[in-house]
């Protein structure tokens, strides 16, 4: 229905004197539409109330006026822009509320101005002294400026066979006080190439050059926290400050931190959930496996945990077998290399009284208060499987006790309490009683073991000194496994231990990653230091196990 608007009701524009225009509308009382001059008289329907008809007419006319007024105030282009912006905002808010696990948050647009912060993204600024890459000629003539030093990794086995590192530092020449950008890059496991550019006296310009290189490789502004991983771009490798950064790729990029390994474990957990979800689906000829998703997650893992694979692509983490192996490897690294050894001079014992307790009949009875139900359940199931055809003839509950420890559920807190918080050890006694029973059931033998530890023990381990390890200690019978772990430390301060043991327990047959050749030493193992030697950043120490009969 069309309504003509009388002049007295048309919107009128008024200039307020300041350039702004206001719109007003005047409404005049009128006779019913049926008796207007020139209008065709028509008797209204019996059901229509004259007052209601009048209100309906006025309301529709006002709606037309408002629509015309709004059209004058907001140009079509602006309305379209506003609608688009609103749509984008709604979509962004929706994504922010429920981000998919594998999709990183959107990075800031390249045009955004972001202040440069003198700290490595994702890691705190450290007072530890950073060292110039020794691959740079005459590296001793330079110092690293503040924390402008970063190590990057890009692994992409999906779209291209990439497994490469990139390092960049801002250096100051100690003689003429000029600034340089030092870079080195190449395939992990190879020496790679290097470059030194600059020589300018302006530090601020040099800082901007450094930040420009960082952005080009990562698509993140320097100082952005949290760091956002972009597909096809480099990932930051968090390593310990003070690494003797050789600058080549023959070793890892420096000592991997415990946090970095934990991030790798999170990626593996997500990959496992994807695979288990896929395996639980009904077979279908049309459904395709999530190859792209698994490929991207594999890239994320290898970018976090640099893995040398020669000129071959790093193996895709597309099945539960290889995922389980990687989980076992990271767990072993944490148990062997990042555990403190504690003070061996403390009087007393944190396990005195454990052997007086009755042996728990099940793992649930032994560990329900110290481990989550999922870990207890998986260890119990695996223990039953091993009890049927395992290398050692012992009950399922004994197998499960060892599996709970090697499965990484309780080892960290248990060992912390055994080392330094004896008041809290009591809650672990029931579990330790079952664990010791399992160790006694397994074959103990004299063997040489090895252990790499991410700490310098030279001063503490004096020849002739007897030291007690109160924690459950993971070692390896394979010297190459320990040496490969040492390579992951990238020349950082570390200790390589050779242990001549007498009562070690080989648990490699129980492990999901048997290649680590893991053996365990009981809490309270005593070791006499035979000799020590320092080779660069690595301390080599030889010890032998001491039994009570030897004292």
Steps between C-alpha positions, in 0.01 A plus 500: 500500500636843410460805723561856391646716775345849540737797496424571862643158592812498281835514684654846513875559519642774719859615520604540865758758404788269553472321170287220645156437363208381711179348372156565652155376411169682564183298535160664435170361616293394200158373422445137428629399159152412372370864513802680352436737216554328168502160655256231400255440778510145611323350791747333731461135575284426798785331686727807475501755780555859373746575779702189418506591130627848586779363720604251231521770233703734721741222600569401140556860396745554784687183397542639149626832640756329725625283215551802273667696779742214577587466133603867491718469810686175403628464144456158342875438492532563871204277577662220302831555675332500839314181423818331384690613808219376723502163322879472535478589869229241564706233323813601692315491833358158418845363417646654813243326718560153356836478320569162340797329671711490185430857385729768643365847576516748215832689502504880482473631142834591340402865496439524875751700697632289785761626740825308499578346837854395591396150604458173317130438427354235721798495736600739777798725462790332670799640679704205376776600262432416137793407281567580133477204264845349469443430129532877442863589414684661791192454720694586816518861379122540540244505777125435474289814551251447785271206413500545124582137437252244370500144370235389252391172347281414201396144432256435215472148367159557339544759226879493482790304641611768745674436829711809548632731768558876502684706760535874523691721745561872541872543569713790618865515395704553815766714330320765294153469661319425173202268462448195280225250419637145512297221342556133434266253333482155347356152531502352848793263535719695257741790546302746288595851394556825687508873435609815684343827382508855624783686664289807576543720810125552560371240745133590446527439127675171568218400736243576228700290253500211746125531554443514125687171452304340783165611355592376152573152637213467749235759399504609866619834633796477734368508855158357412374277778369242459689404189266382222615216276416572134488220242807510278686727743760428766425398859702625798703231673523585869845411623699576809678836505877471504523223244829483317323563170723352234261632240500188285236231479716199583347494849171629632441873527607509861379330814130431468316619808258289699223739392585447133477124545168543682369693198606212278310262727185711462521470122538123530198486730290678241627276219408196708146632553461557123619148420288334768192692388563397140556136596174494695294593193326237293686393184403700194615488139431870446651645817862606467746498790593847634837499323523878481422547870749234606762644266461846650518361854812300405657823377410670828666222698823494301522880512476483879724194539774525232567153361779435255393271216779554250364586156185297560169641613438465875253211538138610511332440834201332339466181704480412868817291491732786409312741728553259790871482420532880499309520828736247654806687374393835646402337829840332521679829426313664786571215743867461411619849416291754687474344844703653781710254697454661841733520797672176581627620838164516683476274806211258530279343234171603335399135452562370851189304599381419147592131524297460819177564307291218349528465123200663325302246300428732206645812342176682578547428870862615481463815292141627509601806700809594299416432134205569274255221424585499129869430563417229753257336259736503201789366712277225638384392153855498367618312811247223440620465141864471606418254777366255240816488293753739648873444524475483880269262686315722743147619572312762301492738797882499518531574131249781534696659788807544279291611202339775707845643569637474146171634363587843636192536719668533839877493452563875526316566827605167651867571437470857625364373830767229526773758439397800702153474657513202729194616694291438186644157415260321735214521249711297254589220742228257387606545140870469588426176686349351183777651285779351714328161485499525120868595493584200719307271264699621202852384431765726648839483339836668490529708185641824368244774448515855368318819578506849354392781732440863413708638786870537588587259786877546496536684833259275691638166382846485652695173451454267800176662613195275553173655384147368552236531231168500685281530191406222260774541239467432128815403311571327170708198407565658160787745493380638165156582645661704777738668255214588264322660792817694578494624140158644573671715760689668216827551686334643812636434847415135568626181660551160340498227766637149464358276773636160600190361666437177692121491547350677199164386361457484124150627412548536125264209433223694676553823314297635209835627369741207551775670297585710805625181677386640833608359835388622842694546823317472832453799729793508740761377250848597622774592253872552555670751269797340325615782275391818329614696199392815324493519120384843397144540624453131571602340830579128485461314829542131579334347807441152644211369708579436865312230693486473879736204487757719326513758779 
